Amino acid sequence: MQTRIQIIGLGFLLVFLAIGVRLFYWQIVRGKELSSQAKVQYESGETISAPRGNILASDSTWLVASGEAWLLFAYLPDIDDPPKEIADKLAPFFVVREDEESDSEYREKLLNEVDRLYSLLKKDEVVWVALKRKLLPETKKNIEALSISGIGFEPGERRVYPEASSAAHLLGFVGKNKEGEDTGYFGLEGFYDLSLSGKPGFLKRESDAKGTPILFGGSYEISAVGGTDLKTYIDKSIQLTIEEQLVDGIEKYGAKEGSVVVMNPKNGAILGMASYPSYDPEQYSEYGDEYFKNPVVSSSFEPGSVFKVLVMSAALDADVVEPDTRCEICEGPLRVDKYIIRTWNNEYRPDSTMLDVIVNSDNVGMVYVGQTLGADKLYDYLDNFGIGKLTGVDLQGEATPRLRPKDKWSIVDVSTASFGQGIAVTPIQMIKAVSAIANKGVLVTPQVVDSLQGRGWAEDIKPEFGERVISEETAKVMTSMMVEAAKNGEAKWTHLRGFKVAGKTGTAQIPVAGNYDSEKTIASFIGFAPADDPEFLMLVTLRESESSPWASETAAPLWYSIANELFLYFGIQPEN
């Protein structure tokens, strides 16, 4: 009997030891792992999206706003109807028939959408699948009326553009990144994506096995922080004006493409910026990638004669010429190495002054200026003007062609650069460089956003002024020479009588396969007004105009057509 009790006691002891070891293994060795698994069973969490910030015009009205949108999803275990039947019902909501689209083309699009939906609804390895994003509230209401089991909606947001496709290149668009998250691309959306995005929140709570929240269970929430609003310098009236005028000008002159930039040269504020062809940022997926790049900040061109004002400014500031200095080589075409330099109209004026050279846009005269200045000084001034450097404009996608290294400039390079060929700039670089002339010799950085705004706070973004490039006196002299060029140069017929405009035309042949195409040009006009106290600085460019290759007959009249409306808008009165 005693032996039997001892055996039973030993058995209980072994059982308790086994239980203790097992408990030690569960609670100590694998405690953290099992605790995490348990939390998954009784705790659920979800990310709380942060509303994206708005983009505002200078008058605080919307250029871009966030609106209500919905994600349509299917919970496959709850689907009762055949997948093909559901796909047939939903597809018409997602396919838009274009105005000029034939019945067969529309039918093909519709069948493709049915196939896409059917393939999603037939998936075996998942229980939840997204069917369509960014649905409008009206579409959601119409789909709900079908009462399809297993179909549901999740709230989201979409970008709303009150002015439609206006300022598309400036604004950019919001698309999906590789993780499926909303991300800004190009323009302001891309440059300020972090500020606009805000910070998402998170909600965690205890739930039962069915996912129903436990009444007295623990929970906590980290609130989402909405994105910051951007208040820009963009003036809606100016923006709409330059867009309408640009499209009219391109049609009138048969240009392949074009752009217009309007800036306040005193503080760098971009008042308007337009390029054509453009796109609709709300329907960006329907356009090719080539439409998204903003030519004003991303595309380079050989500027031609508009570049002469920078080279002449450098020579004046370096005291190697004066406005009345006579050109010593202007009696005819000039040979430089194996090249012949000619004037744009093959007319030559011996003993032309530097003022005459600018007014008549004399290429030979500008070669004289460049050679008198010398390669080293020319390079230094162009570098100080910001040529070959990023301007720092707050738009995603800015690019820059580089200046040739200082020790690599030949006599040919100096000669051709003096009249704007053989050297490349972006329109925004040209605007920034000429701002130094309009702003009494001091560079100013182009800037689109005026301030960042949140709930109860605002942060101004101060203008950025660069180094002095030329003296105030040089800027004054160069301005007066540009005024004479605008009044008496090759585009004098476009000049608005009584208005003091400092301007310059530019016509540059387009390089093709190492040679210049005499039939294809980029025409431009840059100017500021009123010349003595400018309200705006504007650059107009037109590419490959069919009506005329000359800027005096295309870009200049377009510039003055826009300026005429800006004079009225700013209340600028003619002199006398």
JOWOMO-V697978 format. One line per field, one symbol per residue. phi: phi as a letter, one per 20 degrees, with the letter a starting at -180 (. if undefined). burial: I if it has 16 or more other ideal C-beta (glycine too) atoms within 10 Angstrom, else O. A space follows every 50 residues. Layout:
phi->???
burial->???
//
This chain:
phi->.fffffffffffffffffffffffffedfdgffffffffffddcbbedfe fffeddffemefebcecfbceeccegfefdffgffffffeggfddeefge effffffffffffffffffffefeecdcbedadlffgffgfffgfflefn dbccfbbceddgdlegmgfffmbdcdefenefbecmlfgffdgffffmcf dbdcbecefenfgfgdffbbcdffdffeedeeefegffffffffffffff ffemefaabccccefecnffeabbcbfcbdffdgfedfgfeffegfdddd befmffffffffgffffemebcgefefecefagdecleddecffdldccg mfeffffffelefffffgfffffnfffggffffffnfncffngecfofcb fefgggedeeffffffffdndmbcbegfffffffffffdmndfcffbeee bdccfmbbcfdffddeffecffffffffffffffffecefdffefegnde ddbbebccfefclnceefedcdebbcacbggebfebcccdccdlfefaee ffdcffffgfffggffgffemeeffl
burial->OOOOOOOOOOOOOOOOOOOOOOOOOOOOOOOOOOOOOOOOOOIIOOOOII OIIIIIIIOOOIIIIIOOIIIIIIOIOOOOOOIOOIIOIIIOIIOOOOOO OOOOOOOOIIOOIIOOIIOIIOOOOOOOOOIIIIIOOOIIOOIOOOOIOI IIOOOOIIIOIOIOOIIIIIIIIIIOOOOOOIIIIIIIIIIIIOIIIIOO OOOOIIIOOOOOOOOOOOOOOOOIOIIIIIIIIIIIOIIOIIIOIIOOII OOIOIOIIIIIIIIIIIIIIIIIIIIOIIOIIOIOOIOOOOIOIIIIIIO IIIIIIIIIIIIIIIIIIOOIOIOIIIOOIOOOIOIOOOOIOIIOOOIIO OIIIIIIIIIIIIIIIIIIIIIIOIOIIIOIIOIIIIIOOIOIIIIIIOI IOIIOOOOIOOOIIIIIIIIIIIIIIIIIIIIIIIIIIIIIIIIIIIIII IIIOOOOOOOOOOOOIOIIIOOOIIIIIIIIIIIIIIOIIIOOIIOOOII IIIIIIIIIOOOOOOOOOOOIIIIIIIIIIIOOIIIIIIIIIIIIOOIII IIIIIIIIIIIIIOOIIOOOOIOOOO
//
